[in-house]
């Protein structure tokens, strides 16, 4: 049996030349995955898919969608809560005996302090707490503690179910405040330290993180829901699908997360490996920065909807991993619009551009993550847009580079994906159909702001009206109508909804991969 120390060392070697190894240890799960999208792993600032998986396995929230059933909101660090909808108040009772990775006991002050850190840092995910009307100035009134209880209030006319969904979001994760603040430097709220250490209550704690190389976790024997069977989880950064498959079939890893359809097909007949399929909430789209003059004409956006070869991509290199979807809220969730009114029609696109007097050709750079399927998608878009006179220059980069550029609004066109921050349609509606202030110094973690697009006033109004609607069925219908409007009038084109295929050794049991990266759980994994 090979030692874990040796396994981790091997992960840092050039993978294309990695030698075949013995089977991975029975108490360690070794994963091949592209994790170059990680910008930060501090739960107060983490806002990427891979960092979301990390936070889920190392931290907890008061309430959560758990590994045992990712469709049901269940107790987390709180065992019970009492809702007073009339007074917009919820009182949470904390679970007894919970300890942080340091051994410090969980306190109500840690809950409030963790949320205060989010607001102080004010990074990408901070807006999620802002949904409840919380600010640094009013947090002491909105969140109060008494012994083992935490009382929260909210400002806004929306249902308690929305509030609970917000409180189940990644950004509400509770950190060991005493340990984190003891490691604060230069007013960073301990962020630099948390990017190298974990301070949660979760089933795993961080052993080592080397950006672009590996992420190693070790089990928390004191986890309140029971210690994980896996003593170690080692995620090795492997960008190439072919290499992931090779490592899996040679036994060097137990799981490959980013295989292309052809690599999945190539596993057929290998009885030691199986492929599991998981519907995902992520939608994939192309967007146009409204700071670029040639991209501001709505005719360009409308023509673009007819220049995507949706079905051609879905039936070829995306087969089994994407399905055509053209609305911002994913299919399978209440309130989703499933109509797909657009098909590839370059002649229609040419007419739209000609009727609007758009000067052609339009030359535009297209930023894309330098990994499959994004590279193949970008090349397909380059080919399908060209006949109408829209010429893409593809600019590949790491996930972190592309996302950072997008947040800075320095792109022209962008090929990316978006997953909800919490399981409520407002999560995506606010991202795709709302912009409170389009100024460069008013950063917002939304596609509207990042594309420098100010929606029409009535769209902003409709978005907030849907949030405040108390009638559940009427509220969902309002989101359907909002999605129809965005299909017609926004500077982005939603193309696909992801389907996740994970290949794993047949002996691996209990892996849970829900609809978002926040629902990827290792704590129930066993090897049998």
N, C-alpha and C positions, 0 to 999 in steps of 0.2 A: 504494500500500500504506500502510495506516495504521500509525503507530509504536506500539510497545508502551506507551510512556509515555502516549500519548493514550488507548489502550484502558483502562489502569488508571484514568485520570482519569474516563473516562466511567462506569466501574463505580461511582463514588461519587455519581453524579447520580441523581435520582429516576427509577427504572426505567420507571415507567408513561409517562413522557414522553420516554424515550430515543429519539433519532432513529436512523434506519437508517444503518448504517455500511457501509464497504467490507468485503470478505472479510477474515477474520482472517489474520494472517501465517502463512506456511507452517511457520515454526519455533516457533509459539506455539499452545498449546491453551488455549482460553478456555471455561470451564465455568460454567453457571448452576446454582446449587445453594442449598438452604436450609442454612446453616451456623450458625444461631443457637443450636444446642445446645452449641457449644464453650464450655467453662468455662476450660480451660487447654490449652496445647499442649506443656508440659513432658512428655517421655515418662515421667517418673517419677510423674506425677500425672494425665495425660490418661486420661479414662475415658468419653468420649462417642464416638458413631459418627463424626462429622465429624473430630474430633481424631485418631481412630484412622487415618483415611485419610491425614492429614497425617504422622503418625509413621511409617507404613509407607513413605512416599516420601522421608523425610529421614534415617531411622535404620536400623540393622541390628542383628540379634541373632547369637549364636553359631551357632544353627541356625534354619531358617525354612521356611515354605511359600512358595515363590518364584513370581514372575510366570510363569515358563516352565511350571510345573505346580503349581497350588495344592493338589493332593491328596497331594503327596509331600514328606516332610520332607527337606530338603536342606542342604548346607553353606552357611553364611553367613560370618560373620567367622572361624569355625573351618573348616578344611579337612578335618579328620578328628577322630575321638574314639574312645576305647577304654573299653568298659564293663566294670566288675567288679561284677556284680549281687550277688554274695555279700557283698562289702564295702561295697555301696551307694556306689560311687564311679565317676565318669566323668572321664577326662583329655582335655581339648580342646587341640588344636594350632592356634594362631592363623595366619591367612593372612598371608603376607609382603607388605610394600609398601603396606598399606592406610593411607590418610591421612584425617584428619578434614577438615571444611570449612575449618578454619583453616590447614591444611597440616601440623599436628602429626601425627606417626606414631601409629598404634594401638599401645597397650601392654597387657600383661596387667593392669597396675594400673588401667587405665581400666575394664576389665570389672568387676573387683571393686569399684572405687570407685563405679561407676554403680549397682550393686546396693545398696551401702551407702547411697547417697543415697535410694533408694526406702524403705529401712527407717527412715532418720532422719526423712524427711518424713512417712512413715506416713499417706499419703492413700489415697483410695479403692482403687487397685489394689494396694496393698502386700500385701494378704492373699494374693495369688497366690504371692509368694515364701515366705510363711508356710506354704504347702502342703508345702514341702520341709523344714519344721522349722527354717528360718533365722530368727534373731533378731539384734538388734544385739549381744547378749552373746556369741553363739556364731559369728558370721560368720567370724571369723578362723580358727576351726577347720573350718568347713564349706566355705570357699572359700580356696584357697591358690594362689599363683602362683610360677612358676619359669621365668625367661626368657620364651619365647613360648608357654608352656603355662599352662592354668588347670585346676586340679583341684577338682571339686565333690563334696561328700558330701550325703547326705540322711538324714533321720530319718523312718522310717515304713516300713511293710511294703507297698510297692507296686512295680509293675513299672518298669524303666528307661524304657519307652515313655511312661509318665506323666510322668516327670521331663523327658524331652526335649520333650514337648508344653508343659510349663510354661516351659521355657527358650526356646521359640519365641514366647512371649507378648510383646505390646507392651511391657509394663513392664520386660522384661529388656533393652531397647534400650541400647546402649553409647554414652555421651556422652564428649566431649573433656573429661576431668576437669580438666585444667590450666586450660583456658579458662573453663569453667563456674565453678570455684571462685575464679578471679581476679575474677569478677563477682558474687561473693556479697555480699549486704547484709543486715545485721541477722540473721545466722544463717539466711537463707532457702535456703541451698544453691544459690544462683544461679537460683532459680525465676523471679523477676521478669525477669531477663535472658533466660532461655530462653523466656519468653512473647512475646518480641520478636525473638529470634534463634534460629538453629539451631546445634547443635554435634554433628552426627552424621557418619556416613561414607556416608550414602545417596546415591542417584542425583540428588537435588535438594537445594538448600539454600534456606532462607527468605530472601526478599527483603523482604517487608513483610506484616504482619498487622494489619488494622484490624477489631476485633471487630464483627460484625454488618454488615460492609461488604465486605471482600475479603481474600483470602489469595493472595499471589503468591510463586511459587517460580521459581528459576532452576537450570539444569542444573549438575551437578557434573562437569566434564570429566575428573576423575581417578577417577571411580567404578571400582571394581575389576572390575565386570562389564561395563564399557563405558559410555561417555557416552550419555545419552538423545538421541534425535533431536530432541525438542522442547527448545528453548533456554529456553522459559518455559512455566509452567502458571499460569494466572490463574483463580482460583475467585471468581466474583462472587456475593455473597449475594443471592439472589432467592427470596423466600418464596412468591410467587404462581405457580401452575402456568401460568396463562394468559400471564403475562408471560414465563416461561421459554420457552414455545412460540413466542411472538412474536419473541423475541430469536434463537431458533434458526432460524426460517424466514426472518428478515430477514438472517441471516448475521453478526449481532453476536456470537454465541457458537457454539462448535463442538459443544457438548454440553449437554443439559438432563436433570437427574437426578431431578427430583421432579414429573413430569407425572402428572396424574390419568388414569384410564382414558378419560374423554371427550376429554382433550387428546391422548392417544396415538391414539385413533380418528380425531381430526381431522387427523392427519398422513398418513392413507392417501391415496395418489395423489401425494404429493410425492416425486419421484424423487431429489431432492437430499438426502433425509433417510431414515435407517433406524432401526428400533427393535430393540435387542438385549434379550433376556430372560435374567436370571440368578437361579437359585434362591438363597434367602438362609437363613441360620441363625437370624435373629431371630424370636422368638415374641412375639406381642402379647397382652396380658392386661389384665384389670381386677382391682384388689386393694383390700382393705379394711383400714384401720388399726385395729389392736386396742386402741389407746388411746381409741377412740370407743366408748362403752358400747353404743350401739344396734347396733353391727356385730360384737359379740363372740359372738353366738349362732350356733353352727354351722348352724342351720337357715337363717339368712340366706345363708350361703355356698352351701349346697346349693340353695336356691331360685334363687340367682343363676345357677346353671348352666343352669337352664331358662328364664331370662329374656333370654338373648342370642339374637338372631335371626341365628345363624351363617350359614346358607345364604342368607338374604335379603340380607345385606350382601355376601357373596362373589359373589353373582350379579348385583349391581347396581353400586353405586359403587366396590366393591373389585375388580371383575372384572379378572382378569389381573394383579393385584398382591398378592392375598392368597388363601390357600387354607385351608379349615377344618382346624385342628390343635388338639388339646386336651391335649397333654402338654408337659412342660417341655423335653425334648430334641428338637431338630428332626428331622423326617423326612429321610431321605437319609443319616443318619449311623448307624454301628453302635450298637445299644442303644436306638434310638428306639421308642416306643410309638405306633402309628399308629391305634389304635382311637379312634373318635369317638362315645362313648355318649350324648352330650347333644344334644338338639334343642330348638328353641323351643317351650315348652309352658307358657304362663302359668297354666293351670288346675292343673297339677301343682305349680307354684311356690306358688300360693295355698294348696293343700292342705298342703304342707310347712310353710308359715308358720303356718297355722291350727292344725295338729296340735301345733306346738311352742309355741303360745300367744304368738307374737310380736306385740307391740303395734304397730299400724299407724295412720297412715302413718309411714314412716321417711324423714326428710328428710336428705339427705347431699350434701355438695359433691363434685364430680368434677373433679379437676385434669386438664387436657389441654393438649398443645402446640397453640398457635394456628396450625395449618397443616393442610392436607389430607395424608392422609386422616383425621387425628385428629379434626378438627372434625366431619366427617360421621359418624364412628364414635360420637363422644360423643352427637350428636343422636339417632342410631339407638338407642343404649342408653337414653337418656332416655325415648324413646317406648316401647320394649319392656319396660322395668322398671315403668313407671307403672301398668299394669293390676293389678299385684300389690301396689301400695301403697308401692313404693320410689321416691321422688321425687328425681331428681338436679338439683342446681343446677350448671351447667357453669361452671368457672372457667378460662378460657383464659390462657395465658402463653407466653413464649418457651421454647424447649427448655431453656435454662440455668436459667430461673426455676423451671420445673416440676421438673427433676431436682434442683436444689438444695433445693427444698421437700421432695421425697421423701426425700433423704438426711437431712434434719433431722427426719423423722417428724412433720411438722406438717400433713399432709394428712388428709383423711377417706377418700375413695375416689380412686384414681389409675388413669388409662388410660395405659399406657406399653408399652414393648417391652424385650426383653432378648436380648442376643447372647452366646454363650460367649466367655470370655476366652482359652481355648485349646481345641484340638480334642480334648477328652476329655470323656466324659459327666459326670465328677465336677465339671467347671466349672459346669454348670447344676444338678447335684444339690446341691452345696453352697449354691448361691444360693437354691434353691426348697425344700429339704428338710432344712436343717440350721441350727441356731442354738446356738452354744456358750454365749452369755450375752446375755440380753435387756435388760440394764440400759442406761439412757440414755447412760451414759458409756463403753459398750463398743461403739463404732461398728464395724459390719461391712458390707462392700459386698455385701449379700445382700438378696433380697426378704423373707426371713423377718424379719431384724432391722429393716429399714426399715418393715415393717408391724407391728412390735412383736409378732410372733407367735413363741411358743416351741413348736415341734413336740413331739408326744409323744416321750417318751424312746426308745421303740422305733424311731421314725423316724430320730432322730439316730444311733442305734446302727446301723441298716441302712445309712445313708448312708456311715458310716465303714467298715463291713464291706465294702461294695462297692469302696471305694477300695483296700482292702488285699488283695482277692482276686487270687491269682496266676493262676488258671485263666481264660484270656481269655473263653471262651464262657460260663462260669458267671458271670463278672463282668458281662457285658452283660445276661444274664438278670436279675441282681439289680437292675440299673438299670430294666429294664422293669417289674418288680414295684414298685419304688419310685415310678415314675411313676403306676401304677395307684392306689396309696395316695394320692398327692397329688391325683389327680382327684377323690377322694371327700372328703378331710378338710382341705383347706387354705383359707385366707381369700383365695384368688385364683382367677380363672377364666381359664385359657389358652384363647384363641379362635382365633388364626390364626397361620400361618407366612407370612412375607413372600416375595414374588416381586418382584425388582427389574427394572423396565423403564427402560432408558436410551436416550434418543433422541439421535442424533448425526448430524452431517453425513456423508454417504456417503463422503467422502474420508478420514475418520478411520479408521485401521486400527490394530490391535494393542492396543486398550484391554482391560484385564483386570479383571473385577469378580468376585471369588470369593464364597464364602458368607458372609463377614463383612467388616466395614469394614477389618479388618487385611489383607484380601486384595484391596484396590483399588490397582492399579498403573498408573502413567503412563509408566514408563520404556521400554516397548516401543512406545509410540504413534508413528505416522507419519501424514503426510498424503499421500495418493496420488491 
